[in-house]
Amino acid sequence: MPTENEVIQTDPEILAGEPVFAGTRVPLKNLFDYLEAGDSVDVFIDAFPDVTRQQVVAALELAREAVTAGAGTR
C-alpha cells in the first residue's frame, strides 16, 4: 500500500495547505463529499481524472486505518 505522503499532499502553496491528492490540486475532501452524496468512486474519478483509482483506494484505506486505530483497546 502506498504511504500517506504518496497519496495525500499538504503544501501551503497549494490550496492554502488543504490536503489534496498527491500531484494534483484536487482536495481530499471532494472524495468524501462525493461519497456522502451517494456517488460512486467511478463518478468521482470521472469528475477528477487527475486522481487515479489507486489513489482513491489508498486514501480510503488510510481513512479506515485512522478511524479504527486503537479499536478494541477500550
GUTIKE-224081 format. One record per residue: residue number from 0; residue in one letter; x, y, z of N, C-alpha, C, O in turn. Coordinates in nm, 3 decimals. Last residue first. Example, Ala and Ser with C-alpha at 12.3 -4.5 7.8 and 13.67 -1.06 7.14 Angstrom:
# GUTIKE-224081
{nr 1	rest S	npx 1.285	npy -0.225	npz 0.708	capx 1.367	capy -0.106	capz 0.714	cpx 1.290	cpy 0.003	cpz 0.787	opx 1.341	opy 0.114	opz 0.804}
{nr 0	rest A	npx 1.319	npy -0.569	npz 0.780	capx 1.230	capy -0.450	capz 0.780	cpx 1.320	cpy -0.330	cpz 0.780	opx 1.424	opy -0.332	opz 0.846}
//
This chain:
# GUTIKE-224081
{nr 73	rest R	npx -1.029	npy -0.035	npz 2.432	capx -1.101	capy 0.031	capz 2.542	cpx -1.150	cpy -0.068	cpz 2.643	opx -1.212	opy -0.030	opz 2.742}
{nr 72	rest T	npx -0.923	npy -0.142	npz 2.215	capx -0.832	capy -0.122	capz 2.326	cpx -0.900	cpy -0.053	cpz 2.444	opx -0.836	opy -0.018	opz 2.542}
{nr 71	rest G	npx -1.084	npy -0.160	npz 1.997	capx -1.072	capy -0.279	capz 2.080	cpx -0.978	cpy -0.263	cpz 2.198	opx -0.954	opy -0.358	opz 2.272}
{nr 70	rest A	npx -0.895	npy 0.057	npz 1.797	capx -1.023	capy -0.011	capz 1.822	cpx -0.998	cpy -0.136	cpz 1.903	opx -0.902	opy -0.209	opz 1.880}
{nr 69	rest G	npx -0.660	npy 0.177	npz 1.729	capx -0.689	capy 0.166	capz 1.871	cpx -0.822	cpy 0.100	cpz 1.901	opx -0.860	opy 0.088	opz 2.017}
{nr 68	rest A	npx -0.793	npy 0.288	npz 1.431	capx -0.672	capy 0.280	capz 1.514	cpx -0.711	cpy 0.276	cpz 1.660	opx -0.786	opy 0.361	opz 1.709}
{nr 67	rest T	npx -1.010	npy 0.334	npz 1.273	capx -1.009	capy 0.210	capz 1.352	cpx -0.885	cpy 0.194	cpz 1.439	opx -0.874	opy 0.097	opz 1.513}
{nr 66	rest V	npx -0.955	npy 0.576	npz 1.148	capx -1.078	capy 0.561	capz 1.226	cpx -1.073	cpy 0.441	cpz 1.318	opx -1.125	opy 0.445	opz 1.430}
{nr 65	rest A	npx -0.716	npy 0.524	npz 1.017	capx -0.723	capy 0.633	capz 1.115	cpx -0.844	cpy 0.618	cpz 1.206	opx -0.837	opy 0.645	opz 1.326}
{nr 64	rest E	npx -0.791	npy 0.316	npz 0.845	capx -0.690	capy 0.293	capz 0.949	cpx -0.696	cpy 0.399	cpz 1.057	opx -0.684	opy 0.368	opz 1.176}
{nr 63	rest R	npx -0.971	npy 0.456	npz 0.682	capx -1.018	capy 0.342	capz 0.763	cpx -0.920	cpy 0.316	cpz 0.876	opx -0.961	opy 0.294	opz 0.990}
{nr 62	rest A	npx -0.795	npy 0.637	npz 0.562	capx -0.905	capy 0.687	capz 0.645	cpx -0.957	cpy 0.577	cpz 0.736	opx -0.983	opy 0.601	opz 0.854}
{nr 61	rest L	npx -0.636	npy 0.459	npz 0.418	capx -0.576	capy 0.543	capz 0.521	cpx -0.682	cpy 0.597	cpz 0.616	opx -0.661	opy 0.602	opz 0.737}
{nr 60	rest E	npx -0.831	npy 0.358	npz 0.243	capx -0.764	capy 0.268	capz 0.337	cpx -0.698	cpy 0.346	cpz 0.451	opx -0.704	opy 0.304	opz 0.566}
{nr 59	rest L	npx -0.889	npy 0.590	npz 0.100	capx -0.994	capy 0.528	capz 0.181	cpx -0.934	cpy 0.430	cpz 0.282	opx -0.982	opy 0.421	opz 0.395}
{nr 58	rest A	npx -0.642	npy 0.628	npz -0.024	capx -0.694	capy 0.730	capz 0.066	cpx -0.802	cpy 0.672	cpz 0.156	opx -0.807	opy 0.702	opz 0.276}
{nr 57	rest A	npx -0.629	npy 0.396	npz -0.183	capx -0.530	capy 0.418	capz -0.077	cpx -0.579	cpy 0.522	cpz 0.023	opx -0.560	opy 0.505	opz 0.144}
{nr 56	rest V	npx -0.843	npy 0.444	npz -0.358	capx -0.845	capy 0.327	capz -0.270	cpx -0.747	cpy 0.346	cpz -0.154	opx -0.780	opy 0.315	opz -0.040}
{nr 55	rest V	npx -0.745	npy 0.680	npz -0.482	capx -0.872	capy 0.680	capz -0.410	cpx -0.877	cpy 0.564	cpz -0.311	opx -0.910	opy 0.583	opz -0.194}
{nr 54	rest Q	npx -0.509	npy 0.590	npz -0.602	capx -0.504	capy 0.696	capz -0.502	cpx -0.631	cpy 0.697	cpz -0.418	opx -0.625	opy 0.714	opz -0.296}
{nr 53	rest Q	npx -0.615	npy 0.402	npz -0.780	capx -0.523	capy 0.358	capz -0.676	cpx -0.511	cpy 0.463	cpz -0.565	opx -0.505	opy 0.428	opz -0.447}
{nr 52	rest R	npx -0.758	npy 0.565	npz -0.953	capx -0.832	capy 0.473	capz -0.868	cpx -0.743	cpy 0.425	cpz -0.752	opx -0.790	opy 0.410	opz -0.640}
{nr 51	rest T	npx -0.615	npy 0.898	npz -0.957	capx -0.624	capy 0.758	capz -1.001	cpx -0.707	cpy 0.675	cpz -0.903	opx -0.724	opy 0.711	opz -0.787}
{nr 50	rest V	npx -0.695	npy 1.218	npz -1.064	capx -0.685	capy 1.129	capz -0.949	cpx -0.704	cpy 0.986	cpz -0.999	opx -0.798	opy 0.957	opz -1.074}
{nr 49	rest D	npx -0.750	npy 1.349	npz -1.294	capx -0.610	capy 1.353	capz -1.248	cpx -0.587	cpy 1.261	cpz -1.129	opx -0.473	opy 1.229	opz -1.096}
{nr 48	rest P	npx -1.026	npy 1.341	npz -1.332	capx -0.944	capy 1.240	capz -1.398	cpx -0.795	cpy 1.244	cpz -1.360	opx -0.722	opy 1.150	opz -1.391}
{nr 47	rest F	npx -1.279	npy 1.396	npz -1.172	capx -1.143	capy 1.439	capz -1.141	cpx -1.044	cpy 1.338	cpz -1.200	opx -0.984	opy 1.260	opz -1.127}
{nr 46	rest A	npx -1.509	npy 1.280	npz -1.267	capx -1.510	capy 1.424	capz -1.243	cpx -1.369	cpy 1.480	cpz -1.222	opx -1.343	opy 1.597	opz -1.250}
{nr 45	rest D	npx -1.435	npy 1.012	npz -1.275	capx -1.476	capy 1.079	capz -1.400	cpx -1.471	cpy 1.231	cpz -1.386	opx -1.435	opy 1.302	opz -1.480}
{nr 44	rest I	npx -1.394	npy 0.973	npz -1.003	capx -1.280	capy 0.967	capz -1.094	cpx -1.312	cpy 1.031	cpz -1.228	opx -1.227	opy 1.096	opz -1.288}
{nr 43	rest F	npx -1.664	npy 0.994	npz -0.913	capx -1.560	capy 1.085	capz -0.865	cpx -1.442	cpy 1.089	cpz -0.961	opx -1.395	opy 1.197	opz -0.997}
{nr 42	rest V	npx -1.777	npy 0.778	npz -1.046	capx -1.827	capy 0.913	capz -1.074	cpx -1.723	cpy 1.016	cpz -1.030	opx -1.697	opy 1.113	opz -1.102}
{nr 41	rest D	npx -1.632	npy 0.569	npz -0.924	capx -1.622	capy 0.592	capz -1.068	cpx -1.669	cpy 0.732	cpz -1.107	opx -1.607	opy 0.797	opz -1.191}
{nr 40	rest V	npx -1.723	npy 0.579	npz -0.663	capx -1.583	capy 0.615	capz -0.690	cpx -1.565	cpy 0.644	cpz -0.838	opx -1.491	opy 0.735	opz -0.874}
{nr 39	rest S	npx -2.059	npy 0.718	npz -0.674	capx -1.961	capy 0.610	capz -0.670	cpx -1.820	cpy 0.664	cpz -0.690	opx -1.801	opy 0.780	opz -0.728}
{nr 38	rest D	npx -2.256	npy 0.926	npz -0.456	capx -2.188	capy 0.900	capz -0.583	cpx -2.087	cpy 0.787	cpz -0.565	opx -2.036	opy 0.764	opz -0.456}
{nr 37	rest G	npx -2.368	npy 1.004	npz -0.222	capx -2.416	capy 0.880	capz -0.280	cpx -2.353	cpy 0.846	cpz -0.414	opx -2.393	opy 0.749	opz -0.479}
{nr 36	rest A	npx -2.265	npy 1.214	npz -0.087	capx -2.380	capy 1.244	capz -0.173	cpx -2.435	cpy 1.119	cpz -0.241	opx -2.537	opy 1.125	opz -0.309}
{nr 35	rest E	npx -2.044	npy 1.093	npz 0.024	capx -2.155	capy 1.131	capz 0.112	cpx -2.282	cpy 1.159	cpz 0.033	opx -2.392	opy 1.132	opz 0.080}
{nr 34	rest L	npx -1.881	npy 1.079	npz -0.202	capx -1.931	capy 0.956	capz -0.141	cpx -2.050	cpy 0.985	cpz -0.050	opx -2.146	opy 0.908	opz -0.049}
{nr 33	rest Y	npx -1.834	npy 1.356	npz -0.243	capx -1.898	capy 1.274	capz -0.346	cpx -1.958	cpy 1.148	cpz -0.286	opx -2.073	opy 1.113	opz -0.314}
{nr 32	rest D	npx -1.704	npy 1.422	npz -0.001	capx -1.828	capy 1.490	capz -0.040	cpx -1.905	cpy 1.408	cpz -0.144	opx -2.026	opy 1.393	opz -0.134}
{nr 31	rest F	npx -1.478	npy 1.263	npz -0.018	capx -1.576	capy 1.234	capz 0.086	cpx -1.709	cpy 1.303	cpz 0.057	opx -1.814	opy 1.249	opz 0.089}
{nr 30	rest L	npx -1.352	npy 1.389	npz -0.238	capx -1.387	capy 1.247	capz -0.242	cpx -1.495	cpy 1.217	cpz -0.141	opx -1.594	opy 1.151	opz -0.173}
{nr 29	rest N	npx -1.310	npy 1.649	npz -0.140	capx -1.403	capy 1.627	capz -0.252	cpx -1.445	cpy 1.481	cpz -0.262	opx -1.561	opy 1.452	opz -0.291}
{nr 28	rest K	npx -1.109	npy 1.624	npz 0.049	capx -1.246	capy 1.645	capz 0.095	cpx -1.347	cpy 1.620	cpz -0.016	opx -1.458	opy 1.573	opz 0.010}
{nr 27	rest L	npx -0.880	npy 1.631	npz -0.099	capx -0.926	capy 1.502	capz -0.050	cpx -1.071	cpy 1.510	cpz -0.005	opx -1.147	opy 1.414	opz -0.019}
{nr 26	rest P	npx -0.879	npy 1.851	npz -0.379	capx -0.888	capy 1.831	capz -0.234	cpx -0.940	cpy 1.692	cpz -0.199	opx -1.032	opy 1.641	opz -0.263}
{nr 25	rest V	npx -0.661	npy 1.852	npz -0.637	capx -0.793	capy 1.801	capz -0.601	cpx -0.797	cpy 1.775	cpz -0.451	opx -0.726	opy 1.687	opz -0.401}
{nr 24	rest R	npx -0.436	npy 1.913	npz -0.767	capx -0.493	capy 2.020	capz -0.686	cpx -0.634	cpy 1.981	cpz -0.642	opx -0.717	opy 2.067	opz -0.614}
{nr 23	rest T	npx -0.180	npy 1.656	npz -0.754	capx -0.298	capy 1.722	capz -0.811	cpx -0.333	cpy 1.844	cpz -0.725	opx -0.267	opy 1.873	opz -0.625}
{nr 22	rest G	npx 0.018	npy 1.522	npz -0.623	capx 0.039	capy 1.550	capz -0.764	cpx -0.078	cpy 1.618	cpz -0.832	opx -0.077	opy 1.637	opz -0.954}
{nr 21	rest A	npx -0.198	npy 1.368	npz -0.391	capx -0.061	capy 1.399	capz -0.431	cpx -0.051	cpy 1.416	cpz -0.583	opx -0.105	opy 1.336	opz -0.659}
{nr 20	rest F	npx -0.498	npy 1.526	npz -0.318	capx -0.437	capy 1.405	capz -0.371	cpx -0.300	cpy 1.444	cpz -0.426	opx -0.288	opy 1.542	opz -0.499}
{nr 19	rest V	npx -0.462	npy 1.753	npz -0.038	capx -0.503	capy 1.721	capz -0.175	cpx -0.444	cpy 1.585	cpz -0.212	opx -0.352	opy 1.536	opz -0.146}
{nr 18	rest P	npx -0.542	npy 1.944	npz 0.245	capx -0.494	capy 1.815	capz 0.194	cpx -0.551	cpy 1.786	cpz 0.055	opx -0.672	opy 1.794	opz 0.033}
{nr 17	rest E	npx -0.463	npy 2.290	npz 0.222	capx -0.567	capy 2.188	capz 0.234	cpx -0.514	cpy 2.056	cpz 0.179	opx -0.446	opy 2.056	opz 0.076}
{nr 16	rest G	npx -0.278	npy 2.491	npz 0.181	capx -0.240	capy 2.381	capz 0.268	cpx -0.348	cpy 2.276	cpz 0.290	opx -0.328	opy 2.183	opz 0.368}
{nr 15	rest A	npx -0.389	npy 2.666	npz -0.005	capx -0.364	capy 2.713	capz 0.132	cpx -0.338	cpy 2.599	cpz 0.230	opx -0.371	opy 2.610	opz 0.348}
{nr 14	rest L	npx -0.371	npy 2.535	npz -0.252	capx -0.500	capy 2.549	capz -0.183	cpx -0.484	cpy 2.579	cpz -0.035	opx -0.556	opy 2.526	opz 0.049}
{nr 13	rest I	npx -0.038	npy 2.521	npz -0.215	capx -0.146	capy 2.456	capz -0.290	cpx -0.272	cpy 2.460	cpz -0.206	opx -0.280	opy 2.396	opz -0.101}
{nr 12	rest E	npx 0.141	npy 2.627	npz -0.040	capx 0.131	capy 2.692	capz -0.172	cpx 0.019	cpy 2.632	cpz -0.258	opx -0.014	opy 2.686	opz -0.363}
{nr 11	rest P	npx 0.144	npy 2.461	npz 0.178	capx 0.082	capy 2.593	capz 0.194	cpx 0.064	cpy 2.667	cpz 0.060	opx -0.018	opy 2.758	opz 0.050}
{nr 10	rest D	npx 0.054	npy 2.136	npz 0.124	capx 0.155	capy 2.235	capz 0.089	cpx 0.088	cpy 2.371	cpz 0.099	opx -0.014	opy 2.394	opz 0.036}
{nr 9	rest T	npx 0.009	npy 1.799	npz 0.151	capx -0.030	capy 1.929	capz 0.206	cpx 0.086	cpy 2.024	cpz 0.184	opx 0.201	opy 1.996	opz 0.219}
{nr 8	rest Q	npx -0.110	npy 1.510	npz -0.008	capx -0.008	capy 1.614	capz -0.004	cpx -0.067	cpy 1.737	cpz 0.063	opx -0.181	opy 1.776	opz 0.035}
{nr 7	rest I	npx -0.149	npy 1.162	npz -0.017	capx -0.201	capy 1.291	capz 0.029	cpx -0.086	cpy 1.389	cpz 0.041	opx 0.021	opy 1.357	opz 0.093}
{nr 6	rest V	npx 0.003	npy 0.955	npz -0.127	capx -0.139	capy 0.968	capz -0.159	cpx -0.190	cpy 1.109	cpz -0.130	opx -0.264	opy 1.167	opz -0.209}
{nr 5	rest E	npx 0.256	npy 0.952	npz -0.035	capx 0.239	capy 0.922	capz -0.176	cpx 0.095	cpy 0.945	cpz -0.222	opx 0.069	opy 0.952	opz -0.342}
{nr 4	rest N	npx 0.221	npy 0.994	npz 0.236	capx 0.284	capy 1.100	capz 0.157	cpx 0.272	cpy 1.077	cpz 0.007	opx 0.278	opy 1.172	opz -0.071}
{nr 3	rest E	npx 0.118	npy 0.744	npz 0.317	capx 0.032	capy 0.863	capz 0.321	cpx 0.089	cpy 0.975	cpz 0.234	opx 0.014	opy 1.044	opz 0.165}
{nr 2	rest T	npx 0.232	npy 0.491	npz 0.086	capx 0.237	capy 0.565	capz 0.211	cpx 0.147	cpy 0.688	cpz 0.202	opx 0.106	opy 0.729	opz 0.093}
{nr 1	rest P	npx 0.051	npy 0.225	npz -0.078	capx 0.129	capy 0.349	capz -0.079	cpx 0.128	cpy 0.416	cpz 0.058	opx 0.034	opy 0.399	opz 0.136}
{nr 0	rest M	npx 0.084	npy -0.118	npz 0.000	capx 0.000	capy 0.000	capz 0.000	cpx 0.089	cpy 0.124	cpz 0.000	opx 0.190	opy 0.128	opz 0.070}
//
